[in-house]
Amino acid sequence: MSDPISIDIDQTILGIDESGKGDFFGPLVIAGVMADPKEAEIMAGWGVRDSKKISDNRILELSRKIIESSVHTVVVIGPEKYNELYVKIKNLNRLLAWGHSRVIENIAENHTPDLAVSDKFGRTDSIENALMKNGQKIKLIQRVRAESIIQVAAASILARAKFVEYMKRLSGQYGMKLPLGAGAPVDDAGRRLAAKHGVDIFGKTAKVHFKNLKKIMG
């Protein structure tokens, strides 16, 4: 399933990508977008490309167009569920594989793309091993810099948009801006959050296996 075969852009492709895996606060989001060549061409005309190269405001605009025009799915693993899964799985790549496989399974319930393409992480068989009956029917390729494929870029935009929206809600819920990433501003915000709500709050807002938690706790 993950043989290094060429990707035919004339195929109907399911692109898969994620957002939030490097962020202490917030969820892990994995999205999938399925599009045929004509639909992919239209998306390219809108300016769909790797979400890391687009402003968050533009990502939100593009995500609405992608949602309205394509077969898609978004799996949001909130902090509480993420921490629960991490205790069981004990490995981020395996957790990512679980999320990617859920995206493929969601699409496979009613659609059969010619190919699924995911950005490569960890072992190439990690997603395949997590797939169930329907998903196993779909050929899967994992590639470095897979966002160069329009469907994967579209999935990266959906995932990022959902992550940004989630973070806005989370910040509003706790009355302070929760920074993105895992740098020093995140540690500072974490100390202020703990001072206001107690240390148990991190189980509801953050990925507690990150090193940030030890820094915040001193």
N, C-alpha and C positions, 0 to 999 in steps of 0.2 A: 504493500500500500504506500510506502514512502520511498519507492525506488526513485533514483535521480533521473526521471524522465522529463522531457521538455513539456512546457505548459503551452497548450494551444489556445490562443486568445479567441478563436472561433467557437470555443466551447461555452456552455453555461457553467459559470464558476460560482461556488460558494466561498467567499472570502471570510476569514476569521481573524480577529485581533482583540487585544485587551487593553484596559487602562486601569491604573491604580496599583499595579503590583509593586511599584517602588515608593509608594506613598504611605507614610505611617498612619495618618488619619484617613478615614473613609473606606469605601468598599473596594472589592475587586470586581471589575465589570468586563465581561466577555461578550462580544457582539458578532453576529454573522449577517452578511448581506449576499443574496444570490442574484445574479444578473446575467443575462445573455449578452452577446457582443454589442447589439444595438443599444441596450440599456446602459452598458458600460460606457459606450461612446457618449451618450447623453450626460452621464455623470461627469465624465472628463470635461465636457463643455461647461459644466457648472463650476469647474475648478476643484473637483474632488482630487485630493492627493493625501499623502501621509499627514495625519492630524498634528504631528509634532511641528509641522511647517506652517500651520494655520493658527490665527488668533482664536481664542475661545469664543468670542462673539460670532465670528464667521463660522466656527464649528457648529454652533447652535442653529444658525440659519441653514447650513447645509444638511444638518441632521434631519430637520423637518422635511426637506425636499426628498431625502433618501427614504425616509419612513413612508411618505405619501406615494412613492413610485416603485418600491421594490419589495420583494419577499425578504423578510428580515426577522431576526430574533435577538433579544438582549437578555443575558443572564447576569443579574446583579447579586453578588454575594456580599451582603452587609457585614459590618465588623463582627457582630455576635456570631453569625453563621460561619464567617471566615475563621474565627478563632476556634470554634467548635470543630470544624473540619481539619484545621491545622493540627489540633491535638491528636486526631485520629490518623491523619496522613503523614504528618511530621516532615513534609518536604514541599517547598513552594512549587517546584516543577510538576510534581504529581498533582498538586492542587490545581495548577493551571491546566493540566491535561484533563482533569475531571471537568473543569468548566468548559473547555473547548469541546469535549465530547458531548456535553449537554447541549451546546449550540448545534452541533451536527445532528444529534438526535431530534431536537425540536424541528429543524428544517426537514429531516428525513421522514417525519410523520406524514407529510402531504406532498413532498417534492423530492425529485431525484436529480440533483445537478450532475453534470458530467464529471466534475472534479471539485474537491474541497482543497483550499490552499490556506495554510496557516504560517505565520512567522515562526521560524524555528526557535525552539528552546529545549534544553535538556536532551534526553534520549529521543531519537526519532520515532520509536515505537510507543512512546508514553501515551499519546492520545489514542492510538489504535487499541491498546490494551484496555482502555477505559470505555470503548464503544460497546454498545449493545447491538441487537439483531439488525435494526433498521440502518443504523449508522455504518455498520460493517459493509453494507452494500455500496457505499460511496468511496471512490478512490481518493486517497488523501496524500497531499504533498506538503512537506514543511520546507520552507526556504528562508535563508537569510535575506533581510531587506525585502520581504514579501510585499510590503506596502507599495512597491512599484507597480503592482497589479491593482487595477482600479477597484475591484470588488473588495480586496483586503484593505485598501485605503478607505473605502466607504465604511467598512466595519470599524476601522480605527476611529473614524469620526463619530459613529454612533456610540461607541464605547466611551470615548472622551466626553461627549455631550452628556451622557447619563451620569458619568463620574462628576463632572462639574456641577450639574444640577443637584446631585446628592450632597455634595460638599456645601453648597449654598444653604440647603435645608438643614444640614447638620450644624452649620455655624449659627444659623438663626435659632435653632432649638436650644443651643447652649449659650447664646448671648455673646459670642465672641468669634472672631474670624479664626478658623482653623487652617493653617497654611498647608500648601501642597508640598510634596517631596518628603525628605527625611533629614534635612540639614538643621543648623543651629536655630533658625526661627521656629522650627517645629518643636524643638526642645523647650524653648522659652514659652511658647503657647501651651505646651503640655503642663509646665509647672503652674501656670496661671489657671488652667482648667482644673488641675488637681486641687488647687487651693480653694476653688469655688465649689467643686462638686465631690471631692474625695477621690482616692485612687481607683476605686471600683469603676469609675466612669470610663476608663480606657477599654474595658471589655465591651463597651457599647459604641465606642467611637473610633477605635484604632486597632491596628494589627499588633497584638501584644508580644509577638516573638521578635519584633524589630529591636535592634540595639537601643533605639531611642528611649524605650521605657526604662532601661537601667540608668541612662543618663539623667532622665527626668527624676527618677527616684533617688538619685544621688549616690 
